[in-house]
């Protein structure tokens, strides 16, 4: 099973790119990426499921205006 650091290193880039495509802003994409990982890790106890939720959290943060 992967640990949090491995998951972060492996998926940070793809989640960031996804959010950058949605926001067209590097700073906002980075902030939302950090928040996405924080919320996913905080609420998911089964790390096998975390990747599935990362993109869902990322999209919801963007949709619900978590970007300033």
Backbone bond lengths (Angstrom), bond angles and torsions (degrees), N, CA, C in turn:
res aa  C-N    CA-C-N  psi(-1)  N-CA   C-N-CA  omega(-1)  CA-C   N-CA-C  phi
1 X - - - 1.449 - - 1.534 109.10 -
2 X 1.295 115.22 140.13 1.459 120.39 -179.93 1.523 110.44 -77.42
3 X 1.333 115.64 148.67 1.457 117.69 174.06 1.527 109.03 -95.61
4 X 1.307 115.72 175.03 1.460 121.48 -175.21 1.524 111.83 -58.81
5 X 1.322 116.91 -43.66 1.470 120.54 -178.65 1.525 111.68 -62.89
6 X 1.319 117.30 -41.16 1.464 120.62 178.40 1.527 111.08 -64.32
7 X 1.306 116.36 -43.45 1.466 120.72 179.57 1.522 110.06 -63.71
8 X 1.321 116.62 -43.37 1.460 121.09 178.96 1.526 110.60 -59.93
9 X 1.325 116.64 -49.29 1.469 120.75 -179.18 1.527 111.75 -62.68
10 X 1.319 116.03 -39.37 1.460 120.07 -176.61 1.528 113.23 -73.13
11 X 1.318 117.57 -36.21 1.463 120.42 -171.33 1.521 115.36 -110.71
12 X 1.320 118.21 -7.73 1.466 119.79 -179.79 1.527 111.00 -54.15
13 X 1.322 116.89 -49.43 1.466 121.28 -176.47 1.515 113.56 -59.80
14 X 1.310 116.74 -43.96 1.466 118.44 -177.76 1.527 111.99 -72.19
15 X 1.333 116.65 -38.26 1.468 119.01 177.36 1.526 109.49 -66.39
16 X 1.331 116.66 -42.21 1.467 120.99 177.89 1.530 110.74 -59.62
17 X 1.320 117.46 -47.75 1.473 120.95 -179.58 1.523 111.05 -61.03
18 X 1.325 116.19 -40.59 1.451 121.10 177.93 1.534 110.34 -60.02
19 X 1.319 116.30 -47.69 1.463 120.01 -179.35 1.525 111.79 -70.22
20 X 1.312 117.65 -32.82 1.462 119.93 176.48 1.533 109.88 -64.25
21 X 1.323 115.97 -40.13 1.475 119.39 177.54 1.529 111.35 -63.07
22 X 1.324 116.14 -33.11 1.468 119.86 179.31 1.521 112.61 -78.39
23 X 1.349 117.13 -33.55 1.468 120.04 -172.78 1.524 114.68 -104.65
24 X 1.338 116.78 -25.94 1.470 122.58 -175.47 1.532 111.76 58.12
25 X 1.343 115.61 32.49 1.455 120.78 -179.33 1.531 108.41 -145.01
26 X 1.338 116.88 119.47 1.467 121.40 -175.81 1.523 112.41 -62.06
27 X 1.328 117.29 -46.14 1.465 120.69 -177.53 1.527 111.91 -64.08
28 X 1.309 116.44 -44.41 1.464 120.14 179.85 1.519 110.30 -66.96
29 X 1.330 117.10 -41.73 1.463 120.39 179.05 1.524 110.95 -61.12
30 X 1.326 117.13 -40.67 1.464 120.04 179.53 1.530 111.18 -67.69
31 X 1.323 116.24 -42.98 1.466 120.14 178.58 1.526 111.15 -62.28
32 X 1.329 116.40 -44.50 1.456 120.17 179.55 1.525 111.63 -67.04
33 X 1.318 117.42 -34.02 1.461 120.81 177.56 1.523 110.22 -63.87
34 X 1.324 116.33 -45.53 1.469 120.47 177.59 1.535 110.51 -60.04
35 X 1.309 116.32 -45.84 1.468 120.91 -179.39 1.529 111.00 -64.92
36 X 1.320 116.20 -37.82 1.463 121.13 177.90 1.523 110.68 -59.46
37 X 1.333 116.52 -50.19 1.460 119.74 -179.98 1.528 110.92 -64.63
38 X 1.297 117.58 -41.77 1.458 121.07 179.75 1.525 110.88 -57.85
39 X 1.310 116.10 -49.67 1.466 119.76 -177.47 1.519 112.08 -68.36
40 X 1.323 116.38 -39.66 1.463 119.52 -179.66 1.525 110.61 -64.90
41 X 1.316 116.76 -47.36 1.462 121.17 -177.95 1.530 110.86 -66.39
42 X 1.316 115.94 -37.86 1.459 121.05 -179.51 1.531 111.60 -64.36
43 X 1.330 117.34 -35.49 1.449 119.40 -172.89 1.513 116.19 -104.49
44 X 1.297 118.26 -7.75 1.462 119.69 -177.07 1.524 109.34 -111.88
45 X 1.302 115.08 123.55 1.458 120.37 -179.78 1.526 111.56 -96.40
46 X 1.305 117.30 -15.86 1.457 121.98 179.62 1.524 108.17 -106.09
47 X 1.324 117.54 104.09 1.452 121.12 -174.56 1.524 113.70 -66.14
48 X 1.322 117.93 -17.67 1.463 119.77 175.91 1.530 110.55 -65.82
49 X 1.320 115.99 -25.33 1.461 120.53 -177.80 1.524 112.69 -91.86
50 X 1.321 118.42 -10.05 1.460 120.94 -169.87 1.521 113.56 -62.52
51 X 1.319 118.28 -39.75 1.467 120.35 -177.49 1.519 110.53 -62.34
52 X 1.299 116.83 -40.47 1.466 121.45 178.45 1.526 110.65 -58.28
53 X 1.314 116.32 -41.47 1.451 120.73 -176.70 1.518 114.37 -80.24
54 X 1.326 118.22 -23.41 1.468 119.84 -178.25 1.518 112.07 -56.79
55 X 1.319 117.06 -47.65 1.455 119.87 -179.04 1.525 111.69 -69.94
56 X 1.312 116.69 -34.67 1.466 119.62 176.26 1.521 111.65 -63.39
57 X 1.323 116.81 -46.21 1.466 120.76 176.93 1.528 110.72 -62.40
58 X 1.320 116.53 -43.61 1.465 120.43 -179.36 1.529 110.41 -58.24
59 X 1.312 116.06 -47.14 1.460 120.23 -178.41 1.527 111.27 -65.07
60 X 1.326 116.61 -42.64 1.461 119.60 179.78 1.531 111.66 -64.31
61 X 1.327 117.26 -40.71 1.464 119.61 178.66 1.520 109.95 -60.12
62 X 1.305 117.12 -41.56 1.462 121.41 179.40 1.524 110.43 -66.44
63 X 1.324 116.35 -48.37 1.462 121.35 -176.19 1.527 111.72 -62.08
64 X 1.324 116.82 -43.33 1.456 120.66 -175.00 1.526 113.48 -89.25
65 X 1.314 116.14 16.76 1.457 120.19 169.14 1.515 115.28 70.30
66 X 1.330 117.87 35.85 1.463 119.91 177.58 1.529 111.03 -74.60
67 X 1.319 115.80 -2.89 1.467 119.25 177.79 1.517 109.18 -94.20
68 X 1.302 116.28 137.00 1.465 120.57 -178.21 1.513 110.50 -93.77
